[in-house]
């Protein structure tokens, strides 16, 4: 009815390494799916986030910015935490740098539009 302790102990020792190896083929599809998700979704998203953070930190006077709320304006003044932008002629607002969604740097091609 019950197995002897010696028999149970022997079965447990043999199942250690071979038990892990026997489960590996069953776990392989999950590992492959995780690697594919990481390479196709997570890694590119992290790369875009780092790029966006670098562009926000490098914002300068004259750049055109879009805030997370959808406000588009031209940068007038930059401080450590805030950016003052002009959203219309004579209308200036201060926004927190972290709320900037995108930055279009001032280049030679669009420098003639800055007054």
For each residue, the residues with C-beta under 8 A, 3 or more apart:
1:
2:
3: 7 8
4: 7 8
5: 8 9
6: 9 10
7: 3 4 10 11
8: 3 4 5 11 12
9: 5 6 12 13
10: 6 7 13 14
11: 7 8 14 15
12: 8 9 15 16
13: 9 10 16
14: 10 11 18
15: 11 12 18 19
16: 12 13 19 20
17: 20 21
18: 14 15 21 22
19: 15 16 22 23
20: 16 17 23 24
21: 17 18 24
22: 18 19 25
23: 19 20 26 27
24: 20 21 27 28
25: 22 28
26: 23 29
27: 23 24 30 31
28: 24 25 31 32
29: 26 32 33
30: 27 33 34
31: 27 28 34 35
32: 28 29 35 36
33: 29 30 36 37
34: 30 31 37 38
35: 31 32 38 39
36: 32 33 39 40
37: 33 34 40 41 42
38: 34 35 41 42 43
39: 35 36 42 43
40: 36 37 43 44
41: 37 38 44 45
42: 37 38 39 45 46
43: 38 39 40 46 47
44: 40 41 47 48
45: 41 42 48 49
46: 42 43 49 50
47: 43 44 50 51
48: 44 45 51 52
49: 45 46 52 53
50: 46 47 53 54
51: 47 48 54 55
52: 48 49 55 56 102
53: 49 50 56 57
54: 50 51 57 58
55: 51 52 58 59 102 103 105
56: 52 53 59 97 98 100 103
57: 53 54 97
58: 54 55 103 105
59: 55 56 63 65 75 78 83 97 100 103
60: 63 75 78 105 106
61: 75 76 77 78
62: 74 75 106 111 114
63: 59 60 74 75 103 104 105 106
64: 72 73 74 75 103 104 106 110
65: 59 72 73 74 75 83 85 100 101 102 103 104
66: 70 71 72 100 101 102
67: 70 71 72 73 85 95 99 100 101
68: 99 100 101
69: 99
70: 66 67
71: 66 67 85 87 93 95
72: 64 65 66 67 87
73: 64 65 67 85 86 87 93
74: 62 63 64 65 85 86 114
75: 59 60 61 62 63 64 65 78 83 84 85
76: 61 84 85 86 92
77: 61 83 84
78: 59 60 61 75 83 84
79: 82 83
80:
81: 96 97
82: 79 94 95 96 97
83: 59 65 75 77 78 79 94 95 96 97 100
84: 75 76 77 78 92 93 94
85: 65 67 71 73 74 75 76 92 93 94 95
86: 73 74 76 89 90 91 92
87: 71 72 73 91 92 93
88: 91
89: 86
90: 86
91: 86 87 88
92: 76 84 85 86 87
93: 71 73 84 85 87
94: 82 83 84 85
95: 67 71 82 83 85 99 100
96: 81 82 83 99
97: 56 57 59 81 82 83 100
98: 56
99: 67 68 69 95 96
100: 56 59 65 66 67 68 83 95 97 103
101: 65 66 67 68
102: 52 55 65 66
103: 55 56 58 59 63 64 65 100
104: 63 64 65 110
105: 55 58 60 63
106: 60 62 63 64 110 111 114
107: 110 111
108: 111
109:
110: 64 104 106 107 113 114
111: 62 106 107 108 114
112:
113: 110
114: 62 74 106 110 111
115:
